[in-house]
Amino acid sequence: MRINLSQKLTGLLLFLCLTIQIKADKTIYLLADTHVMSPSLLDSSDNTAWQEYLAEHRNMQDLSVPIFNQLIEQIITDHPDALLICGDLTKDGETASHEYVLERLRKVEAAGIPVFVIPGNHDYGLIEEARKYANNTYTSTDTYTYEQFREAYKDFGYGSDCEVHDASLSYATELFPGLTLIGIDSGNMAHAKKTTISWCCLKAAEARDKGNQVIAMVHHSLIPHFYGQDSFLVLSVIDNHEILRDSLMNAGVKTVFTGHYHISDNTRYIDNTGREIYDICTGSPLSYPCDYRKLTFDDQFKQLKILTESVTSLEGYDDFHNYAKSRLEKAFLRWAGNWFDEHQVNQQVTEIMSQSVAEAFIIHAEGNEPANPATEEALVLYDNILAMAPFFEGDVSKITEVCLSIKSMLGDYPSEDEPDNVVDDRQLTITM
């Protein structure tokens, strides 16, 4: 009898220990660039002005509401320990769109899941494309101001339970005991002010002194994800990113979550002392492959596991995955053609380069480019274009620049001299 009792007690203790261990791990869902547009801003999907807008943009903006609603329901069902959103919550800062997002975020909060956001360049201010579409045309619509954003999202990073910077939309909060989150405001023009950097790094250093691990999130890229990114995709990288990067490293921050770029791509920087900092860029759920992230911390916040998930199905679509891929390929083909035209590249070269750039960006969007069988063929193409460039008519400097950028993208390193900084884009473990 004693043996049986002892065995039962041992089993009970083991069960309790395992239960405590499981509960101690923390799971965070991470979204970026949801670009929600309130249904009240569109009278009909056939609106000709709306269709013209869709034809000029990369996002599947017409699907922002069903995709966002599906993600919100999934988050509530999965019940992670927190939800983070890295900016561009709305299409263009429309008041109606913010109200729609806030209503859904309050549902998440009511389910017992804390939510923290930061603004992106599409979330406040006078944005030209903030519109209401009706009668086959559009009119301008109200947008949130800086002050309205701070007040409206007081339950999601800007309330009394967080330390909020007076001069920016940055904040610091203890996400969990032992883990501090720093939200960094990079403004509408991909710029973090010196006062913002100083304040954020001070709060990070204070948290580290307390014994906490520290993570940060900022909308724009902290580290370039390929050579020439900021000239190829203007305002995608924080213009003083090296200052912010080094300051965060000095304050003990190793992992920064970003968005804006609409492609899930992980990169890191290693300084000459061997210190590392990671830029974990999460793609938009409105752009193939429609990503979001699942982050899991161990019970001591010493190890972070990053897993990339994707929206692969959507009501009303038999093959949403390939539908989204075709939308992105067409968008990049159109964008590349416009880019080459703008830089006065001759028509024949533009046609060749536009198709190859679109294909390269699809490879890039899928991640882990060096392992993709299509990469080798694409690299040979760009080597051939570089070899032929001197024989093209007109200024070939832009062609050369694009080829070097795409080769860097396909090689998955942020600059010409940093091939050692290749890390897995889809799943990654970081020792904090």
C-alpha positions in Angstrom: 0.0 0.0 0.0 2.8 2.4 0.9 4.5 1.6 -2.4 1.4 2.4 -4.4 0.9 5.6 -2.5 4.5 6.5 -3.0 4.2 5.8 -6.7 1.1 7.9 -7.0 2.8 10.8 -5.2 5.8 10.6 -7.4 3.6 10.5 -10.5 1.6 13.5 -9.2 4.8 15.5 -8.5 6.1 14.7 -12.0 2.9 15.8 -13.6 2.9 19.0 -11.6 6.5 19.7 -12.5 5.8 19.1 -16.2 2.7 21.3 -16.1 4.5 24.1 -14.4 7.3 23.8 -17.0 4.9 23.9 -19.9 3.1 26.9 -18.4 6.4 28.7 -17.8 7.3 28.8 -21.5 5.9 31.9 -23.2 4.4 32.1 -26.7 4.0 35.3 -28.6 2.3 35.8 -31.9 3.9 38.5 -34.1 2.1 40.3 -37.0 3.2 43.1 -39.2 1.7 45.3 -41.9 -1.9 44.1 -41.6 -3.0 47.3 -43.6 -6.6 46.9 -42.6 -9.1 49.0 -44.5 -12.6 49.4 -43.0 -15.4 48.0 -45.2 -17.2 51.3 -44.6 -14.7 53.0 -47.0 -15.7 51.0 -50.1 -19.2 51.0 -51.7 -18.4 48.1 -54.1 -15.6 45.8 -55.1 -16.3 46.8 -58.7 -15.6 50.5 -58.0 -13.4 51.5 -60.9 -11.2 53.9 -58.9 -10.7 51.1 -56.3 -9.7 48.6 -59.1 -7.2 51.1 -60.4 -5.7 51.4 -56.9 -5.4 47.7 -56.6 -3.6 47.5 -60.0 -0.9 49.8 -58.8 -0.2 48.2 -55.4 1.6 45.1 -54.2 -0.7 44.1 -51.3 -3.9 42.2 -51.6 -5.5 45.1 -50.1 -9.0 43.9 -51.1 -8.5 40.9 -48.7 -7.3 42.9 -45.7 -10.5 42.4 -43.7 -11.1 38.7 -44.2 -7.4 37.9 -43.6 -7.2 40.0 -40.5 -10.5 38.6 -39.1 -9.3 35.1 -39.7 -6.0 35.8 -37.9 -7.8 37.4 -34.9 -10.0 34.4 -34.5 -7.0 32.0 -34.8 -5.1 34.0 -32.2 -8.1 33.9 -29.8 -8.4 30.1 -30.3 -4.6 29.4 -30.0 -4.4 31.8 -27.0 -0.8 32.8 -27.0 0.6 34.7 -24.0 0.8 38.0 -26.0 0.3 39.5 -29.4 2.7 42.1 -31.0 2.1 44.1 -34.1 5.0 45.9 -35.8 3.2 48.8 -37.4 1.1 49.6 -40.4 -2.0 48.4 -38.7 -4.2 50.3 -41.2 -4.2 50.9 -45.0 -3.4 54.6 -44.7 -4.3 55.8 -41.2 -8.0 56.2 -41.8 -10.0 56.9 -38.7 -12.6 54.2 -39.7 -9.9 51.6 -40.3 -8.3 52.3 -36.9 -11.7 51.9 -35.3 -12.2 48.6 -37.0 -8.7 47.4 -35.9 -9.3 48.5 -32.3 -12.6 46.7 -32.1 -10.8 43.4 -33.0 -7.9 44.0 -30.7 -10.2 44.6 -27.8 -11.7 41.1 -28.5 -8.1 39.7 -28.2 -7.6 41.6 -25.0 -10.9 40.5 -23.6 -9.8 36.9 -24.2 -7.0 37.5 -21.8 -4.2 38.1 -24.4 -2.3 41.3 -23.9 -1.6 43.2 -27.2 1.2 45.7 -27.9 1.6 47.7 -31.1 3.8 50.4 -32.6 2.8 52.7 -35.5 4.1 52.4 -39.0 4.2 55.0 -41.7 0.7 54.2 -42.8 -0.9 54.7 -39.3 -1.2 58.5 -38.8 -0.7 61.9 -40.4 -2.1 63.3 -43.6 -1.6 60.4 -46.0 -2.6 61.0 -49.6 -4.1 57.6 -50.2 -6.5 57.7 -47.2 -9.7 57.6 -49.2 -13.3 56.6 -49.2 -14.3 54.9 -52.5 -17.9 55.5 -53.8 -19.6 56.0 -57.1 -16.5 54.8 -59.1 -14.4 57.5 -57.7 -12.9 58.5 -54.3 -12.7 61.3 -51.8 -10.2 62.0 -49.0 -11.2 60.7 -45.6 -10.2 61.5 -42.0 -6.9 60.1 -40.6 -5.6 59.7 -37.1 -3.2 62.3 -35.9 -0.1 61.5 -33.8 -2.0 62.4 -30.6 -5.1 60.4 -31.6 -3.0 57.3 -32.2 -1.4 57.6 -28.7 -4.8 58.0 -27.1 -6.6 55.4 -29.1 -4.0 52.7 -28.4 -3.5 53.4 -24.7 -4.5 49.8 -23.9 -2.0 48.5 -26.4 1.3 50.1 -25.3 0.5 53.7 -24.5 -1.3 53.5 -21.2 -0.3 54.1 -17.6 1.0 50.5 -17.3 3.8 51.3 -19.7 6.6 53.9 -19.6 5.9 56.1 -22.6 8.4 58.5 -24.2 7.1 62.1 -24.1 8.7 63.1 -27.5 7.8 60.0 -29.6 5.4 57.0 -29.8 8.0 54.8 -28.1 7.5 52.9 -24.9 8.9 50.3 -22.5 7.0 47.7 -20.7 7.7 44.5 -18.7 5.9 42.1 -21.0 6.4 39.3 -18.5 8.4 39.2 -15.3 11.9 38.8 -16.6 11.2 40.1 -20.2 11.1 43.8 -21.2 9.7 45.0 -24.5 10.9 48.3 -26.1 8.6 49.7 -28.7 10.6 52.2 -30.9 8.9 54.9 -33.0 10.7 55.3 -36.4 8.1 57.8 -37.6 6.7 58.3 -41.1 10.0 58.8 -42.8 12.1 55.9 -41.4 14.0 58.0 -38.9 14.5 57.5 -35.2 15.3 60.8 -33.5 18.4 61.0 -31.3 16.3 61.7 -28.3 14.2 58.6 -29.1 17.3 56.4 -29.4 18.7 57.7 -26.2 15.5 57.1 -24.3 14.8 53.6 -25.6 18.4 52.5 -24.9 18.2 54.0 -21.4 15.1 51.9 -20.7 16.7 48.8 -22.2 19.8 49.3 -20.1 17.7 49.7 -17.0 15.9 46.5 -17.7 19.1 44.6 -18.2 20.5 46.0 -14.9 17.3 44.7 -13.3 18.2 41.2 -14.7 15.6 41.2 -17.5 16.1 40.1 -21.0 15.1 42.8 -23.6 13.5 42.6 -27.0 12.6 45.5 -29.2 10.3 46.2 -32.1 10.4 49.0 -34.7 8.5 49.3 -38.0 11.3 49.9 -40.5 14.4 47.7 -41.0 17.2 48.1 -38.5 19.7 46.2 -40.7 19.6 46.1 -44.5 18.3 42.7 -45.8 20.2 42.9 -49.1 22.9 45.1 -50.6 21.4 48.4 -51.9 18.0 48.0 -50.2 17.6 51.6 -49.2 18.2 52.8 -52.8 16.2 50.1 -54.4 13.3 50.3 -51.9 13.4 53.9 -50.7 12.7 54.6 -47.0 12.7 50.9 -46.1 15.7 51.1 -43.8 16.0 53.5 -40.9 18.2 56.3 -42.2 20.3 56.3 -39.0 20.1 52.5 -38.6 23.8 52.1 -37.7 23.5 54.5 -34.8 20.4 52.8 -33.5 21.8 49.3 -34.1 25.0 50.0 -32.2 23.2 51.9 -29.4 20.8 48.9 -28.9 23.7 46.5 -28.8 25.4 48.6 -26.2 22.2 48.6 -24.1 22.1 44.8 -24.2 19.5 44.2 -26.9 20.1 41.3 -29.2 16.7 40.8 -31.0 14.7 43.4 -32.8 11.4 42.7 -34.6 10.6 44.8 -37.7 8.1 45.0 -40.5 7.4 47.4 -43.4 9.3 45.3 -45.9 6.4 42.9 -46.4 8.8 39.9 -46.7 9.8 37.6 -43.8 13.6 37.8 -43.8 16.0 37.3 -40.9 19.4 38.9 -40.8 22.1 39.7 -38.2 25.0 42.0 -37.7 28.2 40.9 -35.9 30.5 43.6 -34.7 34.3 43.3 -34.4 34.0 42.1 -30.8 31.7 39.2 -31.8 28.5 40.7 -30.4 25.3 39.9 -32.4 22.1 41.7 -33.1 19.2 40.2 -35.2 16.6 41.9 -37.3 13.6 39.6 -37.5 11.5 41.1 -40.3 8.0 39.7 -40.5 6.1 39.8 -43.8 2.7 41.1 -44.4 -0.3 38.7 -44.3 -1.5 40.5 -47.4 1.6 39.6 -49.5 2.6 36.0 -50.5 3.4 33.8 -48.7 1.1 35.7 -46.2 3.3 35.3 -43.1 3.1 35.8 -39.4 5.5 34.6 -36.6 5.2 32.4 -33.6 7.8 33.2 -30.9 8.5 30.9 -28.0 10.6 31.8 -25.0 11.9 29.2 -22.5 11.0 29.7 -18.9 14.2 31.8 -18.2 13.9 33.9 -21.4 17.4 32.7 -22.3 16.3 31.0 -25.6 14.0 32.3 -28.3 12.5 30.0 -31.0 11.1 31.8 -34.0 8.7 29.9 -36.3 7.1 31.3 -39.4 3.5 30.5 -40.1 1.5 31.5 -43.2 -2.2 32.1 -44.1 -2.6 29.2 -46.6 -6.4 29.1 -46.9 -9.1 31.7 -47.1 -12.9 31.2 -47.4 -13.9 31.6 -51.0 -10.6 30.5 -52.5 -9.9 26.9 -53.7 -6.1 27.5 -53.9 -5.3 30.6 -51.9 -1.6 29.8 -51.7 -1.1 29.9 -55.5 -3.6 32.8 -55.9 -1.5 34.9 -53.5 1.7 33.9 -55.3 0.3 35.0 -58.7 -0.9 38.3 -57.3 2.6 39.1 -55.9 4.4 38.0 -59.1 2.2 40.3 -61.2 2.7 43.2 -58.8 6.5 42.9 -58.8 6.5 42.6 -62.6 4.5 45.8 -62.8 6.6 47.6 -60.1 10.0 46.6 -61.7 8.8 47.8 -65.1 7.9 51.2 -63.7 11.1 51.4 -61.8 13.2 50.8 -64.9 11.1 53.2 -66.9 11.6 55.8 -64.2 15.4 55.4 -64.4 15.3 55.5 -68.2 16.5 52.0 -69.0 15.7 51.1 -72.6 12.6 49.1 -73.3 14.2 45.9 -74.4 16.3 45.6 -71.3 13.4 46.7 -69.1 11.3 43.8 -70.3 14.1 41.2 -69.6 15.0 42.7 -66.3 11.4 43.2 -65.0 10.6 39.5 -65.4 13.9 38.4 -63.8 13.4 40.9 -60.9 9.8 39.6 -60.3 11.1 36.0 -60.2 13.9 36.9 -57.8 11.5 38.6 -55.4 9.3 35.5 -55.3 12.4 33.5 -54.4 13.2 36.1 -51.8 9.7 36.1 -50.4 9.8 32.3 -49.9 13.0 32.6 -47.8 16.2 30.7 -47.4 17.2 31.7 -50.9 20.5 29.8 -51.2 18.6 26.5 -50.7 16.0 27.2 -53.3 16.7 25.2 -56.6 15.6 28.3 -58.6 18.3 30.5 -57.1 21.3 29.0 -59.0 19.7 29.6 -62.4 18.7 33.1 -61.4 22.3 33.9 -60.3 23.6 32.7 -63.7 21.2 35.1 -65.4 22.4 38.1 -63.4 26.0 37.2 -64.0 25.2 37.2 -67.7 23.4 40.5 -67.6 26.4 42.0 -65.8 28.7 40.7 -68.4 26.5 42.1 -71.2 25.8 45.4 -69.5 28.6 47.4 -71.2 27.0 46.6 -74.6 23.6 48.0 -73.6 22.5 51.4 -74.9 22.5 54.4 -72.5 23.3 54.6 -68.8 23.9 51.0 -67.5 24.7 52.1 -63.9 21.2 51.2 -62.7 21.3 47.8 -64.4 24.5 47.0 -62.6 23.2 48.3 -59.3 20.1 46.1 -59.6 22.1 43.1 -60.5 24.3 43.5 -57.5 21.3 44.0 -55.2 19.5 40.9 -56.6 22.6 38.8 -56.3 22.9 39.9 -52.6 19.2 39.1 -52.1 19.5 35.7 -53.6 22.6 35.0 -51.6 20.7 36.1 -48.5 23.3 38.5 -47.1 22.8 42.2 -46.3 25.9 43.6 -48.0 28.6 42.7 -50.4 31.1 41.9 -47.6 28.8 40.1 -45.0 28.1 36.6 -46.4 28.6 35.2 -42.8 25.4 36.8 -41.7 23.1 34.4 -43.5 20.5 32.9 -41.0 17.4 30.8 -41.5 14.5 33.0 -42.6 11.7 30.6 -41.7 12.7 29.1 -38.3 15.5 30.3 -36.1 16.7 29.8 -32.5 18.5 32.7 -30.8 20.3 32.4 -27.5 19.5 35.6 -25.7 
